[in-house]
Amino acid sequence: MYHKEKSIQTKNSASALYNNLSVLRIAPRSLTYFTVVHANTVSIVSASWDGLNYSHRQLQSKEPNVATSTSLIMQAAWCVLPSRDLLVLTSQKGIQMYESDGSIMVYWHALDTPETPTAQAVFARGIASVRENYICVGVSSGGILVFDIPSKGGNITLSEVLEEHKESVTDMASECSGSQECIADMVSADDAGTLCVWKSGEEFQLLNKITGFDMSCSSVKLWKGTVVAGYGTGQIRLYEAVTGILHAEVNAHARWIYSLDIAPFSGLLLSAAEDSFVRVWHLSLTPESNCVEISHMYNECVTDTQICGAKFCDGDGYAFAVTGYDLSEIIRYTQT
């Protein structure tokens, strides 16, 4: 179903972080951007669709009044909004937002650091763009910071802090099918496996809280009103977002799942784990029961690689890319 393309080399190897790969497709310029996090650095690679041209840029973690920061970056992800695309970096010190190519930093938010050291680490992790003008970022205290992104390029502001999680936020996602009919438009996950389902607005509303099983939910997606969650057990669970009803549970991997992604137009689901396997599944909505069903389509073993990032390169799932811990390359696959 898929065949391997020529790999893209990166300046640094990938750290062993959840969801450590982000992809932005820029159709007007026939380019695809990729990001991979290594320690306190983010490598950005711009690749032309014909595979002939590549350019590299590196971003460092920043903090106030320090020339060079050693704080570890936890995640980098592009947030696509109707008015602009932003690259968001989260670290142990704060949240940085850049223009999509990484050229200009447009916003910096420092995390509250306790004056005396505590057992609880401080960091931000989990990034999602929601509807027209919100970017949400999770923090280690369990809070979710909601930033209002003005369409005209005005000042970005912190509009709200959501405090429903009791454990560190691991991942967040917004409704990716593009359907305006879906009541729930954001889901967040934490280290205890708890899922919070939200409806966005001037004030975000908690619609449902799905109890975890004391096993971390490392990656989560939202598609056509269904929450798709990947866990440290290697399982994928499908829940109805608003009611929390469990539709399906799949023993998808032998080891910890590090990344999920959905191609919204085709309903293809990508899962990648520590077990060196990346798998493609198909999600389908049954109109009679309004249930989402899952079926296995394809798997690929990336030999001797602890996969830590996997993303579709387009909305149809025609191509996907993966990277792994200590790997200095992005491996691409396209449909045959």
C-alpha positions as CSV (number, residue, x, y, z in Angstrom):
1,M,0.0,0.0,0.0
2,Y,2.9,2.3,0.8
3,H,6.5,2.4,-0.4
4,K,9.6,4.0,1.1
5,E,10.9,7.3,-0.4
6,K,14.3,8.9,0.0
7,S,14.8,10.0,3.6
8,I,15.3,13.6,4.6
9,Q,18.4,14.3,6.8
10,T,18.0,16.5,9.9
11,K,20.7,18.5,11.6
12,N,20.0,16.8,15.0
13,S,18.7,13.5,16.1
14,A,15.2,13.2,17.6
15,S,14.6,13.2,21.3
16,A,12.4,10.4,22.8
17,L,9.4,12.6,23.2
18,Y,5.7,12.0,22.4
19,N,4.5,13.3,19.1
20,N,8.0,14.4,18.1
21,L,7.3,15.3,14.5
22,S,5.2,18.0,13.0
23,V,4.3,18.6,9.3
24,L,3.0,21.6,7.5
25,R,2.1,21.4,3.8
26,I,2.3,24.6,1.9
27,A,0.6,23.9,-1.4
28,P,1.0,27.3,-3.2
29,R,4.8,26.9,-2.9
30,S,4.9,23.1,-3.4
31,L,6.8,22.8,-0.1
32,T,6.4,20.6,3.1
33,Y,7.9,21.7,6.4
34,F,9.0,19.2,9.0
35,T,10.1,19.8,12.6
36,V,11.9,17.5,15.0
37,V,12.9,18.3,18.6
38,H,16.4,17.5,20.0
39,A,17.1,18.6,23.6
40,N,16.9,22.5,23.6
41,T,16.8,22.8,19.8
42,V,14.1,22.4,17.1
43,S,15.3,21.4,13.6
44,I,13.1,22.7,10.8
45,V,13.4,21.2,7.3
46,S,11.8,22.7,4.2
47,A,11.5,20.1,1.4
48,S,10.3,20.7,-2.1
49,W,7.7,18.2,-3.4
50,D,10.1,17.0,-6.2
51,G,12.6,16.0,-3.6
52,L,15.4,18.1,-5.1
53,N,15.6,21.1,-2.7
54,Y,16.0,21.2,1.0
55,S,16.7,24.0,3.5
56,H,17.4,23.9,7.2
57,R,16.7,26.2,10.1
58,Q,17.3,25.7,13.8
59,L,15.5,27.3,16.7
60,Q,16.7,27.4,20.3
61,S,14.7,27.4,23.5
62,K,14.5,30.9,25.0
63,E,13.9,32.4,28.4
64,P,13.9,36.0,29.7
65,N,17.3,37.6,30.5
66,V,19.3,34.6,29.4
67,A,21.4,34.7,26.2
68,T,21.4,31.0,25.6
69,S,18.8,28.7,27.3
70,T,19.4,25.1,28.2
71,S,15.8,24.4,29.1
72,L,14.5,21.3,27.2
73,I,11.9,21.7,24.5
74,M,9.1,19.3,25.0
75,Q,7.2,19.7,21.7
76,A,7.0,21.7,18.5
77,A,3.9,21.9,16.4
78,W,2.3,24.0,13.7
79,C,-1.1,25.6,14.4
80,V,-3.1,26.3,11.3
81,L,-5.7,29.0,11.7
82,P,-7.8,30.7,9.0
83,S,-5.8,33.9,9.2
84,R,-2.3,32.7,9.8
85,D,-0.1,29.6,10.5
86,L,2.1,29.7,13.6
87,L,4.9,27.4,14.9
88,V,4.5,26.8,18.6
89,L,7.3,25.5,20.8
90,T,6.8,24.4,24.4
91,S,9.6,24.0,26.9
92,Q,10.5,23.9,30.6
93,K,10.5,27.7,30.8
94,G,7.7,28.8,28.5
95,I,5.9,28.9,25.2
96,Q,7.3,30.4,22.1
97,M,5.2,31.2,18.9
98,Y,6.9,31.9,15.6
99,E,5.8,32.7,12.1
100,S,5.3,29.4,10.2
101,D,8.9,29.3,8.7
102,G,10.5,30.0,12.1
103,S,11.9,33.4,11.0
104,I,10.3,35.7,13.6
105,M,9.2,35.0,17.1
106,V,5.8,36.8,17.6
107,Y,5.0,35.8,21.2
108,W,6.6,34.5,24.3
109,H,4.8,33.3,27.5
110,A,6.8,32.4,30.6
111,L,5.7,29.6,32.8
112,D,5.2,30.2,36.5
113,T,8.2,28.7,38.2
114,P,8.1,28.1,42.0
115,E,10.7,30.0,43.9
116,T,11.7,26.9,45.9
117,P,12.4,23.6,44.1
118,T,9.6,21.1,44.2
119,A,9.2,17.4,43.2
120,Q,6.8,18.5,40.4
121,A,8.7,19.4,37.2
122,V,7.5,22.5,35.3
123,F,7.0,22.3,31.6
124,A,4.5,22.9,28.8
125,R,3.4,20.1,26.5
126,G,0.3,19.5,24.2
127,I,-0.5,22.0,21.5
128,A,-3.8,22.5,19.5
129,S,-5.3,25.2,17.4
130,V,-9.0,25.4,17.9
131,R,-11.6,26.9,15.5
132,E,-10.7,30.4,14.1
133,N,-8.7,32.1,16.8
134,Y,-7.5,29.9,19.7
135,I,-4.3,28.1,20.4
136,C,-4.3,25.9,23.5
137,V,-1.2,24.6,25.3
138,G,-1.1,22.1,28.2
139,V,1.2,22.5,31.2
140,S,2.7,20.1,33.8
141,S,0.3,21.3,36.6
142,G,-2.6,19.9,34.6
143,G,-3.8,23.4,33.4
144,I,-4.5,24.3,29.8
145,L,-3.6,27.8,28.6
146,V,-6.0,29.3,26.0
147,F,-4.4,32.0,23.8
148,D,-6.5,34.3,21.7
149,I,-4.9,34.8,18.3
150,P,-6.2,38.0,16.6
151,S,-6.8,37.7,12.8
152,K,-5.3,41.0,12.0
153,G,-1.9,40.4,13.5
154,G,-2.7,42.2,16.7
155,N,-1.4,41.2,20.2
156,I,-1.7,37.6,21.2
157,T,-3.3,37.3,24.7
158,L,-3.8,34.7,27.3
159,S,-7.6,34.6,27.6
160,E,-8.3,31.7,29.9
161,V,-6.8,28.9,32.0
162,L,-8.7,25.6,32.1
163,E,-8.1,23.5,35.2
164,E,-9.7,20.1,35.0
165,H,-6.7,17.8,34.8
166,K,-5.0,16.7,38.0
167,E,-2.0,15.2,36.2
168,S,0.4,16.6,33.6
169,V,-1.2,17.2,30.2
170,T,0.3,14.9,27.6
171,D,-1.4,15.9,24.3
172,M,-4.3,17.9,22.9
173,A,-6.2,17.9,19.6
174,S,-9.0,19.8,17.9
175,E,-11.8,18.4,15.7
176,C,-10.0,17.7,12.4
177,S,-12.8,16.6,10.1
178,G,-13.8,20.3,9.5
179,S,-17.4,19.6,10.4
180,Q,-19.1,22.5,12.0
181,E,-21.8,20.2,13.3
182,C,-19.6,18.6,15.9
183,I,-20.4,19.9,19.4
184,A,-17.0,18.9,20.8
185,D,-14.1,20.7,19.2
186,M,-11.2,19.9,21.5
187,V,-9.9,17.0,23.6
188,S,-7.1,16.9,26.1
189,A,-5.3,14.0,27.7
190,D,-3.1,13.5,30.7
191,D,-0.6,11.2,32.4
192,A,-3.3,9.3,34.2
193,G,-5.2,8.6,31.0
194,T,-8.0,11.0,31.7
195,L,-9.6,12.6,28.7
196,C,-11.4,16.0,28.8
197,V,-13.7,16.9,26.0
198,W,-14.3,20.6,25.4
199,K,-16.5,23.0,23.4
200,S,-14.6,26.2,22.5
201,G,-15.9,29.8,22.8
202,E,-15.2,33.0,24.7
203,E,-15.3,30.7,27.7
204,F,-14.4,27.0,27.0
205,Q,-17.0,24.5,28.3
206,L,-16.2,21.1,29.6
207,L,-18.5,18.6,27.9
208,N,-17.3,15.3,29.3
209,K,-14.5,13.8,31.4
210,I,-13.6,10.2,30.5
211,T,-11.8,8.5,33.3
212,G,-8.4,7.0,32.7
213,F,-7.0,3.7,33.8
214,D,-3.8,5.0,35.5
215,M,-2.0,4.5,32.2
216,S,-0.8,7.5,30.4
217,C,-2.6,8.6,27.2
218,S,0.4,9.8,25.1
219,S,-1.4,10.9,22.0
220,V,-5.0,11.8,21.2
221,K,-7.1,12.9,18.1
222,L,-10.7,14.0,17.5
223,W,-12.5,13.1,14.3
224,K,-16.2,13.4,13.5
225,G,-17.2,13.5,17.2
226,T,-15.0,10.5,18.1
227,V,-12.0,10.6,20.4
228,V,-9.1,8.4,19.3
229,A,-6.6,7.8,22.1
230,G,-3.3,6.0,22.2
231,Y,-1.9,4.6,25.5
232,G,1.2,3.3,27.1
233,T,-0.3,-0.1,27.0
234,G,-0.1,-0.1,23.2
235,Q,-3.9,0.1,23.0
236,I,-6.0,2.5,20.9
237,R,-9.5,3.3,22.2
238,L,-12.3,5.0,20.4
239,Y,-14.8,7.0,22.5
240,E,-17.9,9.0,21.5
241,A,-16.7,12.4,22.5
242,V,-19.9,13.8,24.1
243,T,-21.2,10.7,25.9
244,G,-17.9,9.0,26.6
245,I,-19.2,5.6,25.3
246,L,-16.4,3.2,24.3
247,H,-16.9,2.2,20.7
248,A,-13.7,0.1,20.2
249,E,-10.5,-1.0,21.9
250,V,-7.6,-2.3,19.8
251,N,-4.4,-4.0,21.0
252,A,-2.5,-2.0,18.3
253,H,1.1,-2.2,19.5
254,A,3.4,-4.3,21.7
255,R,4.9,-1.2,23.3
256,W,4.1,2.3,24.3
257,I,2.3,4.4,21.6
258,Y,4.1,7.6,20.9
259,S,2.1,9.2,18.1
260,L,-1.3,9.2,16.4
261,D,-2.4,11.1,13.4
262,I,-5.6,11.2,11.3
263,A,-6.0,12.1,7.6
264,P,-9.4,13.9,7.9
265,F,-10.6,13.5,4.3
266,S,-10.1,9.7,4.1
267,G,-10.4,8.7,7.7
268,L,-7.0,7.0,7.8
269,L,-5.4,6.7,11.2
270,L,-1.7,6.5,11.7
271,S,-0.2,4.9,14.9
272,A,3.5,4.6,15.8
273,A,5.1,3.1,18.9
274,E,8.3,2.0,20.7
275,D,7.9,-1.5,19.1
276,S,9.3,-0.1,15.8
277,F,6.0,-0.5,14.0
278,V,4.0,2.2,12.3
279,R,0.5,1.1,11.4
280,V,-2.3,2.5,9.2
281,W,-6.0,2.0,10.1
282,H,-9.2,3.0,8.5
283,L,-12.0,4.8,10.5
284,S,-15.5,4.7,9.1
285,L,-18.7,6.1,10.4
286,T,-21.8,3.9,10.4
287,P,-24.8,6.2,9.8
288,E,-27.3,3.8,11.3
289,S,-25.6,3.5,14.7
290,N,-23.5,6.6,14.5
291,C,-20.6,4.5,15.6
292,V,-17.1,4.7,14.3
293,E,-15.5,1.4,13.3
294,I,-11.8,0.7,12.9
295,S,-10.1,-1.7,10.5
296,H,-6.4,-2.5,10.0
297,M,-4.9,-1.5,6.6
298,Y,-1.1,-1.6,6.6
299,N,1.9,-1.9,8.8
300,E,5.6,-1.1,8.4
301,C,8.5,-2.1,10.6
302,V,11.2,0.6,10.9
303,T,14.0,-1.8,11.9
304,D,15.8,-1.0,15.2
305,T,14.0,2.3,15.6
306,Q,12.0,3.5,18.7
307,I,9.5,5.6,16.7
308,C,8.7,8.8,18.5
309,G,6.9,10.8,15.7
310,A,4.6,10.0,12.8
311,K,2.5,12.3,10.7
312,F,0.5,12.2,7.5
313,C,1.9,14.7,4.9
314,D,-1.6,15.5,3.5
315,G,-5.3,15.4,4.4
316,D,-5.9,12.3,2.3
317,G,-3.2,10.1,3.9
318,Y,-1.4,9.7,0.5
319,A,2.0,10.0,2.3
320,F,3.3,9.9,5.8
321,A,6.6,10.5,7.6
322,V,8.2,9.0,10.7
323,T,11.2,9.6,12.8
324,G,12.7,7.8,15.8
325,Y,14.8,8.3,19.0
326,D,18.4,9.1,18.2
327,L,17.6,9.1,14.4
328,S,18.9,12.0,12.3
329,E,16.5,11.5,9.5
330,I,12.8,11.7,8.5
331,I,11.6,8.6,6.7
332,R,8.8,9.2,4.2
333,Y,6.3,6.7,2.7
334,T,3.9,7.3,-0.2
335,Q,1.0,5.2,-1.5
336,T,1.9,2.9,-4.4
